[in-house]
Amino acid sequence: MTIDRIISTRLTAPRDSFEEAFLSELLISERLRLTFLSAFFAIAALWIFFSPDFFVVQFPLRGFYRGMSWHIWFSGFWALVALYEFIVSQVFALFKKNNRLPPTAAFYMNALVEASIPTLGLFLISRNIGLNALATPMPVFYFIFIMLSTLRLNVNLSLFTGVVAGYGYLGVAMLILSEQKAFIPCTTLQNIAMHRDKALLLLMSGVAAGFVAYQIRKRVVGVMEAMQEQSRVETA
């Protein structure tokens, strides 16, 4: 039995089956990933909210936007991300409680939302500092989501995350560049080729994450099949 068939079926096997144990661990792993992200972004939101002076010093975001300080906007942004991850983790917990896996489309939708978070963050920052938004640490978050996608043990999901991240970054970079009144091609941030290379690197990171996920799955399946075969031999 292949791992794809295992993860596409309901957990109806006996409690001591390897298939059920694997599916149970898969859901636990996904919930752990979501819980980690929720806690991480919640801490980031609290840190930004209660450290406005440090935020202003470290980042060139100053002034107000629609009547609120920029540090409040970003604190709220990360708080919403944390809330989203928490809600999704609870949904996965409900599936785990009912001994089922979520639909495949749910995994892809969640990957789409997560990989688009840095894109939205870059767009929001660009409303204050324009092109310099591309020089902030925000693009690093793409790699965090790509790296953590390996915990899903799904090659296609890791590849999908890399594609969404790559095209998302390139799209927002081109949008920000198009909004610049003075275009100076010789500057690094205004060199579209650099942004294409960054997008390509994100795509390659998705491929690398997919390779790691594949290798882990392959070895897990190998161990499970070997243990099943040994169990059959011993009980024969």
Backbone torsions as a table, in degrees:
resi	resn	phi	psi	omega
1	MET	NA	125.8	-179.7
2	THR	-78.9	161.4	-179.2
3	ILE	-67.3	-30.2	178.8
4	ASP	-64.9	-38.5	177.7
5	ARG	-70.6	-34.8	-179.7
6	ILE	-63.2	-48.0	-173.6
7	ILE	-80.0	-4.4	-179.9
8	SER	-99.9	-1.5	-177.6
9	THR	-109.8	158.6	177.1
10	ARG	-73.0	153.6	-177.9
11	LEU	-81.2	84.9	-178.4
12	THR	-112.9	0.8	-179.4
13	ALA	-74.3	167.6	177.3
14	PRO	-58.5	158.3	-174.8
15	ARG	-60.7	-27.2	-176.1
16	ASP	-95.7	10.2	-178.3
17	SER	-75.0	149.8	178.8
18	PHE	-68.7	-34.0	179.8
19	GLU	-60.3	-47.5	-178.7
20	GLU	-65.7	-39.2	179.3
21	ALA	-62.5	-41.4	180.0
22	PHE	-65.3	-45.6	-179.9
23	LEU	-62.5	-39.1	178.3
24	SER	-62.3	-44.4	179.6
25	GLU	-68.1	-33.0	178.5
26	LEU	-63.6	-43.9	178.7
27	LEU	-67.7	-37.6	177.6
28	ILE	-64.3	-42.1	179.2
29	SER	-62.2	-43.7	-179.5
30	GLU	-66.1	-41.1	179.0
31	ARG	-66.8	-37.0	177.2
32	LEU	-63.4	-41.0	177.7
33	ARG	-61.7	-44.8	-179.5
34	LEU	-67.1	-39.2	179.3
35	THR	-65.5	-40.4	177.6
36	PHE	-61.2	-46.3	-180.0
37	LEU	-63.7	-40.3	179.5
38	SER	-62.0	-46.1	179.8
39	ALA	-66.3	-40.7	-179.1
40	PHE	-60.3	-48.6	-177.6
41	PHE	-74.2	-28.4	175.8
42	ALA	-66.1	-42.3	177.2
43	ILE	-63.8	-41.5	178.2
44	ALA	-61.5	-41.4	179.8
45	ALA	-64.1	-44.3	-179.9
46	LEU	-66.0	-39.9	-179.0
47	TRP	-63.6	-44.6	179.7
48	ILE	-66.0	-40.4	-177.0
49	PHE	-65.7	-41.9	-175.6
50	PHE	-93.5	1.2	178.6
51	SER	-129.4	58.3	-177.0
52	PRO	-63.1	-37.6	-179.3
53	ASP	-64.8	-45.5	178.8
54	PHE	-63.6	-38.8	-180.0
55	PHE	-62.3	-44.1	-179.2
56	VAL	-66.1	-36.8	-179.4
57	VAL	-69.6	-43.0	-175.0
58	GLN	-77.8	-30.3	-177.2
59	PHE	-123.1	140.8	-177.4
60	PRO	-78.9	37.4	179.3
61	LEU	-101.3	110.2	-177.5
62	ARG	-131.8	163.7	177.5
63	GLY	87.5	-160.7	-174.4
64	PHE	-127.8	155.5	176.2
65	TYR	-134.8	117.8	-176.6
66	ARG	53.6	40.4	173.9
67	GLY	86.7	-1.5	-179.6
68	MET	-123.2	145.5	177.8
69	SER	-61.6	148.2	-178.8
70	TRP	-62.8	-32.1	-179.3
71	HIS	-68.7	-27.5	174.8
72	ILE	-70.3	-42.0	177.5
73	TRP	-58.1	-45.7	-177.3
74	PHE	-74.5	-31.5	173.5
75	SER	-62.5	-44.3	177.6
76	GLY	-65.7	-36.1	179.2
77	PHE	-60.5	-49.9	-179.3
78	TRP	-70.7	-29.7	176.1
79	ALA	-64.8	-39.9	177.2
80	LEU	-65.7	-39.2	177.1
81	VAL	-63.0	-44.7	178.8
82	ALA	-61.0	-42.3	179.2
83	LEU	-63.9	-41.0	178.6
84	TYR	-60.6	-48.3	-179.1
85	GLU	-62.4	-37.6	179.4
86	PHE	-65.6	-44.0	-180.0
87	ILE	-62.2	-44.5	179.6
88	VAL	-63.7	-38.1	178.6
89	SER	-62.8	-36.6	178.5
90	GLN	-70.0	-34.8	176.5
91	VAL	-63.5	-43.2	178.5
92	PHE	-65.8	-35.3	177.2
93	ALA	-63.5	-36.9	178.1
94	LEU	-65.7	-41.8	176.6
95	PHE	-62.9	-40.2	178.8
96	LYS	-62.9	-41.8	179.8
97	LYS	-62.5	-36.7	179.6
98	ASN	-87.7	6.0	175.8
99	ASN	62.4	40.6	-179.5
100	ARG	-135.8	161.4	172.1
101	LEU	-99.6	145.0	175.5
102	PRO	-64.9	160.0	176.5
103	PRO	-59.7	151.1	179.4
104	THR	-58.4	-37.6	180.0
105	ALA	-60.1	-30.2	-179.5
106	ALA	-66.5	-37.4	177.8
107	PHE	-64.0	-43.7	-179.0
108	TYR	-69.5	-37.1	178.7
109	MET	-65.1	-42.5	178.3
110	ASN	-64.9	-40.3	178.0
111	ALA	-63.7	-38.8	178.4
112	LEU	-62.8	-45.4	-179.5
113	VAL	-64.4	-47.4	-176.9
114	GLU	-63.2	-45.1	-178.5
115	ALA	-69.5	-15.4	179.4
116	SER	-92.4	-10.4	-178.5
117	ILE	-60.9	-48.5	177.5
118	PRO	-61.9	-33.3	178.0
119	THR	-62.7	-45.4	177.8
120	LEU	-64.0	-39.5	178.0
121	GLY	-62.3	-42.5	178.0
122	LEU	-63.1	-41.0	178.9
123	PHE	-63.5	-41.8	-179.9
124	LEU	-64.7	-43.1	178.9
125	ILE	-64.0	-38.2	-177.7
126	SER	-64.3	-20.6	177.7
127	ARG	-67.2	-17.6	-178.3
128	ASN	-107.2	-42.9	-174.3
129	ILE	-119.5	8.1	175.1
130	GLY	61.0	-130.8	-174.8
131	LEU	-60.3	-28.7	-179.0
132	ASN	-64.1	-13.5	177.1
133	ALA	-59.0	-32.5	-178.5
134	LEU	-71.0	-12.3	179.6
135	ALA	-99.0	1.1	179.2
136	THR	-81.6	171.1	178.7
137	PRO	-70.9	-5.7	-175.0
138	MET	-53.4	-42.3	179.8
139	PRO	-60.3	-20.4	179.4
140	VAL	-62.7	-28.8	-178.9
141	PHE	-63.8	-25.6	174.0
142	TYR	-56.5	-45.6	-176.8
143	PHE	-67.7	-32.1	177.4
144	ILE	-62.4	-46.5	-180.0
145	PHE	-67.7	-37.4	178.0
146	ILE	-65.9	-44.3	-179.9
147	MET	-61.1	-46.0	-178.2
148	LEU	-71.5	-15.6	179.0
149	SER	-65.4	-20.6	179.3
150	THR	-64.9	-23.9	-179.7
151	LEU	-67.1	-15.8	177.8
152	ARG	-78.7	-14.0	179.9
153	LEU	56.0	37.0	-179.2
154	ASN	-130.3	113.4	-177.2
155	VAL	-59.0	-47.3	-176.4
156	ASN	-63.2	-36.1	179.6
157	LEU	-67.6	-38.2	177.5
158	SER	-66.5	-42.8	177.7
159	LEU	-63.3	-42.1	179.4
160	PHE	-62.4	-41.5	178.4
161	THR	-61.8	-42.3	178.5
162	GLY	-65.0	-39.2	179.6
163	VAL	-65.8	-45.8	179.7
164	VAL	-62.6	-41.7	179.6
165	ALA	-64.5	-45.6	-177.8
166	GLY	-63.7	-49.8	-179.5
167	TYR	-70.1	-32.3	178.0
168	GLY	-64.8	-45.2	179.1
169	TYR	-64.3	-46.2	-178.8
170	LEU	-62.3	-39.9	-179.4
171	GLY	-64.7	-46.5	-178.6
172	VAL	-70.6	-32.6	177.8
173	ALA	-65.1	-43.5	179.2
174	MET	-66.7	-35.7	177.5
175	LEU	-64.4	-45.9	180.0
176	ILE	-65.0	-40.6	178.2
177	LEU	-62.7	-38.8	-178.4
178	SER	-68.3	-19.2	-178.9
179	GLU	-88.3	-7.0	-178.6
180	GLN	-74.6	129.4	-179.3
181	LYS	-74.0	-39.2	179.9
182	ALA	-110.0	116.4	-177.7
183	PHE	-104.6	118.0	-179.6
184	ILE	-121.2	94.1	-173.9
185	PRO	-56.3	-23.8	-175.1
186	CYS	-75.1	-16.9	179.7
187	THR	-76.6	148.2	-174.4
188	THR	-63.1	-48.7	-176.8
189	LEU	-66.3	-22.1	-179.8
190	GLN	-96.2	10.3	176.9
191	ASN	-92.2	106.5	-176.0
192	ILE	-62.3	-27.5	179.8
193	ALA	-62.9	-36.3	178.9
194	MET	-63.6	-39.9	-179.5
195	HIS	-72.2	-33.1	174.4
196	ARG	-64.3	-39.6	178.6
197	ASP	-65.3	-38.9	177.2
198	LYS	-63.3	-42.6	178.8
199	ALA	-63.0	-41.1	177.5
200	LEU	-63.4	-38.3	178.1
201	LEU	-63.9	-38.0	176.8
202	LEU	-65.1	-40.8	176.5
203	LEU	-61.9	-43.7	179.0
204	MET	-65.3	-34.2	177.4
205	SER	-64.3	-37.9	175.9
206	GLY	-63.3	-39.4	177.0
207	VAL	-63.9	-44.3	179.4
208	ALA	-62.8	-42.4	178.4
209	ALA	-63.4	-39.7	177.6
210	GLY	-63.5	-39.3	178.0
211	PHE	-63.0	-43.4	178.8
212	VAL	-63.6	-44.5	179.2
213	ALA	-60.9	-40.5	179.4
214	TYR	-63.7	-44.7	-179.3
215	GLN	-63.7	-40.1	178.9
216	ILE	-65.2	-46.1	179.5
217	ARG	-60.9	-42.8	-178.4
218	LYS	-60.4	-42.9	-179.2
219	ARG	-72.8	-36.0	177.0
220	VAL	-63.4	-45.6	178.8
221	VAL	-62.7	-41.2	179.0
222	GLY	-60.2	-43.9	179.5
223	VAL	-65.5	-43.3	179.9
224	MET	-62.1	-44.7	-179.6
225	GLU	-66.1	-39.0	178.4
226	ALA	-63.8	-41.2	179.3
227	MET	-68.1	-37.6	176.9
228	GLN	-63.9	-43.6	179.5
229	GLU	-63.5	-42.5	179.0
230	GLN	-63.9	-38.3	179.6
231	SER	-65.8	-39.1	178.5
232	ARG	-66.4	-40.0	179.3
233	VAL	-64.1	-42.6	-178.0
234	GLU	-68.6	-30.2	-179.0
235	THR	-91.2	-6.6	-178.6
236	ALA	-71.8	NA	NA
